[in-house]
């Protein structure tokens, strides 16, 4: 799939908005609420943020590998397995959000400086081809869903 400049811009915008959206809905929320899991939610807002950070680690690394190598074959790493190797779930929500925001700034700086042709740089993961564009789109759409989830959880507590 060849991306268009408009599609690239759309997903860059979504990636840039994620930390701001999470910050906006979590501002002035008590720490206990950020850790709360209601009967319907499997994850707290803090758990979701830990998951998003794990996804950003895993998918961001694949993007870096696609830039560093020509069509690499990369190992499959599931973000839910990766998060178990981190301390993200135990971190204070706002500390974790600050780290996520810093990481996002670095990723956006990298992506915004890509030549158009670089968006089609590819790798093989689990037998399937992924490009920088498809990984970026995947991350942006995945985060969008989880931002809505965080918003709904926190709204239910107010």
Protein Blocks (a to p, Z undefined) as FASTA:
>chain_A
ZZdfklmmmmmmmmmmmmmmmmmmmgopafklmmpccfklmbdfklmmmmmmmmmmmmmm
mmmmmmmpghiacddddfklmmmmpcklmpcfklmmmmmmmmmmmmmmmmmmpcfklmmp
ccdeehiacdfklmmmmmmmmmmmmmmmmmmmmmmmZZ
